[in-house]
Amino acid sequence: MKRPSLSAFLLLCISLSPNVLLSHSHRIRLPNYGADLPQQRYDSLPVHEYVYSSSRTTNPTSIAEEYARKHLSAADLVTKNAYKSEHNGNTICTHSCHMNITTDNRIKDEENTNQFVIGSKRRRSSNTARYNRGPCHNQRPYNVGRHIRDYGHMPRLTPVEALQRFAQHINLEIVRPSTITTKSSFDSSPVYQLSNVPFALSDVIIKEAYIAVSAYTLEPVWDLTWEMEENWYHAQINMYSGRIHAIMDWVSDAMYTIYPLGLNDPSEGDRKTVIDPHDIISSPGGWHTQGKVNYTSTIGNNVYAHENLAGNWEWKDNYRPEGGPDLVFDFPLNLTDRPKDYIDSSVTNLFYWNNMIHDLFYRYGFNEVAGNFQQTNHGKGGKEKDAVIANAQDGSGYNNANFATPPDGQHGKMRMYVWDVVKPWRDGDLESGIVIHEYSHGISTRLTGGPANSGCLGWGESGGMGEGWGDFFATILRVKPSMDRTVEFGMGDWANGGEGIRRYKYSTSIKTNPETFIWLGKPGYWGVHAKGAVWANMLYEVFWNLVDKHGFTTQWFPPTSTDSDDLLSWYTFSPSSTTHKYPKHGNTLILQLVLDGMKLQPCRPTFINARDAILQADKVLTGGENSCEIWKAFAKRGLGTKAKIVGGTPWGGGERKESYQIPKQCSEDDYYYYDYSELN
């Protein structure tokens, strides 16, 4: 008997398979997109304001429901979200504050368009009551309007038909849709689980929802999530027309060969290849998207990174390395070459670190409303279109770097230089501590005095602390679990040929680093960098006091999951509250306290102001659990309870009086004794 051919055998296998998706042998790569609505007020619509003080309850959910009953005529209201704008369970009001209450207006009858919606938001209709309390009363309410599109008697797509439409959109074909099984349940709206879907790793989930496509229009959609081996899609498909209104692939696989977090520069080890290092909360679209646009070069929502060998002010068309459709940024690096010969590697490293700093500090509170640097703010407040412009190997200077920080809504600008101290020349783009230091200028400037004010850290002690915070952040991110308080760090050691650019190394040893508060009045300490080194070393003392007390974690990023074990491993929860939490390890706690202190301190702060702001931040966050450790660190360096400036001026003059005293509750007496005999 003649044996069947291989082609016939394959044809038989295909015909027996109940579902085959054609053309799906590798990762699908299509751009993400969706509705991009501006934040604005629509004055042509009627306005309702609900004042917090008029409510008889302080429960956010009750307030939302009370507002809905008072102002809305819809019969079927379900509370979807009720929340306070808060930080780790506590509210820190610096310049303005507001509280949003959000409810979903779920519609029983899709034909009924006589529904009132306040403040429509992407993907869901919502009724938002904005109310005000106390001194923070300048927020204006959203407005009421009719938004839901009426499709008349047009038949509605079934969940399976919506899945088919989406499959066609991503160039796939479901051959036998009849084999897909559907199971329905009901939460606040119907939820459908589709089983036996080809190439799905789990059931495809489809829900009824609404998506805002313009200022006045909501479209009824099927909200779909489809997990595959190489893709994980979240999309909204119009219930009637089948149009794909929005699509987001949760999987990205950008690859970078760089000196990652944990390696400061080439002296600490070889480069590593990292895949998808972005934080999904800080950069939900990855590092190469801006709204609806995807890039394959070193452009993204947080930074434009490129070469600027000519040292020009123009930057938009400067050269950027290309990662291709697979976003692979893996370029050769030979440090014996001229820096411009490895410009691709330099720009990639600069791109990685700008994004990494953005993502890390976002999780500690430097977010959209705080004035961070993003081209698109995803509707989360703050001013946008201000991603960092990062110039690698900028030709306008040598042996330095700088960062310009205008108010929120304008690009921050980083210029990184080549260092010619040793041969072959070295590129500052490859020393992460320098990049961190420069980016920190943007953080401290936007947080001190608020994101609209860039004039709070210009001179004197405040200008010095602007430099010191950068050195401090760069230093503590180099600490490894095997280290203890005896470890010492320089600043800019590698780029500068082995010798740091500060007078003393950062150290808890008075012998290695003898600088104290009174040194600010010495010759050679009138400049901001010298003052900043004194402040950075004070913070370094606080760092080790807290690490000695609470331990150290290599997980600088808070967990993204809501798993209780993950949360308990990273946070300490207040015994009196299920929501109030704060970092449990010393290194992450001090990072949080320093950023919170920036928000609390006044414009043009002194060392004393900034010290007090950190103590206040600890009181707000932990109930003052660490006040003695903080006081002892500052008192060791002369900034104790009775430190003061006599005859000071706004420009930093006056005579500084040191104090080694600490609060009485921190010691048997009110002095902090440190053994200074090691200086002899």
Helices and strands as residue ranges (DSSP letters): H 6-16, G 52-54, H 60-71, E 77-82, E 99-105, E 117-118, E 127-131, E 144-145, H 159-169, G 177-179, E 181-186, E 190-195, E 204-212, E 218-227, E 232-238, E 244-249, E 255-258, G 266-268, E 272-275, E 289-290, E 293-294, E 303-307, E 328-329, G 339-342, H 343-362, E 388-392, E 401-404, E 413-416, E 418-419, E 426-427, G 428-430, H 432-447, H 460-476, G 517-521, H 528-550, H 564-570, E 571-573, E 581-583, H 586-600, H 607-622, H 627-636, E 644-646, E 655-657, G 664-666, G 676-679
